[in-house]
Amino acid sequence: TSVGYYHAAGVEAVLAVLMVAGTVSFVLHYQLWLGRYRQASDNLEVRTLAVTLVALTSVVLLALAVAGSYLDVSGLVRKGAFTVLSAHSGTGFAVTSGTLLLTDWGPLAFAAVVVAMGLGGMAGSTAGGIKAIRVALTVKGVLHDLRRLLLPESAMVVTAYHTTGRDHVLRDREVRGAVTLVLLYLATYLAGAAVALLTGPWGATEALFESVSAAANVGLTVGLVTPDMPAALQATYLLQMWL
């Protein structure tokens, strides 16, 4: 039952602080220790992580409220927000069972948790997943190309961004590298889901959830991971976690 065993808001609050700390890079921890607080507010990864975390939490809370999964606001916020943060930070703490995630949360909230697991935290942190910097560079690369298309050919289009400690000018090779890794992660997620579909009686929803959880090293589960799971699926998840 993980953290749900305690049924304690205080425990969840303390763990939430630690999960946020774990998904922030160690370099940024050091900068904050030195009192350089602007390094957090100006950091592209921090901004990206804040946007995705707020957006996905809002989607989950709205979906749970519409579905009527929880009758009181306290339960709604505690279950929904904590689960998204746990998934996004790659921590894997659970306050609700995987069965309830699958049956009572509805498809939209369930999908938001899968996306949170897949995205992960900051580079150089304890979190797994694609990482915020790759997501941010991919988006910035798309916006940069759109500006180049819309502006006159003679216009000089420059896109800058700030990471911990210094400013950067966006270069094509950085965008290509980020996009390549995003695509490799997505291919890994889909490959693991395909193996699950081929080796057991599970649906696509459960298969994708477990594959993303394994490849992003999160640990949340909807019940596929058991001691008697097929050997081929065990080997697949081992490979995904190692990769």
Phi, psi and omega in degrees: 000354175055223183290337178300341179300326188276333183050044186230120179296326180296316177299316181295322180294316178298316180294327178298318178298316181292325178293319176297317179298322181289334181269357175266142185294152179293331176296318178292323174305316181295318179297319178293324177299326178279358179088012181269074188288336177295339179297334178279312184290330181270350187287128180299320180294318179298316180297317180296315180297320179296318181295312182293322180293314180294317182296312181292323177296319179297318179298315181296313181297319179295315181296319179292323179294317179294320181285344182070031183293328179230140188273338181240154183297321180300313179295320179300310183291314183297315181289311185292305184295319181297318182294318179296315179297319178298319180290315184292324182274355180071022184279318177087006175292139182237135174249358175218150184288156178298329178295318178291323175304319185283323188259323188260341185279338182086160186295324183291312179296318179299315180296323180296322177294320177299316179298317179300316178298316183295325182287315179076195185252215182274152173295142180078022177242188178275354184278154175260210177082187185296322181092142185297325183295323180288322176298314182296316181293325177296314180295315179298323178296319178296313180296323178298316180293324177296319177297320179296325179288323185277332181274161177300155182299332182281350183287138176268111183259117180233130177243125181245157176208161183240128169244182187302114173101334184199165177267154180225153169258129182294127180241153184302321183293329177292318179294316179300317179298317180295314181297319179301314181292324176299315180294323178295319176298313180299319178296322178294318178300314183291323180296317178297321178295322180296319178297318179298319180295327182279339187252355183207178184271024187271160177273172182296326182297308179296320183298317181291321179301310183293323180294315179295319179299320180288311185291331178267002179056049181266300178109349173293148183215151174250014171115356179287327183278104179221165179300333183254024177294155181304143182300322180296324179286323174302312181298321180296313181293323175300314180296317179298316180295320180294316179299000000 
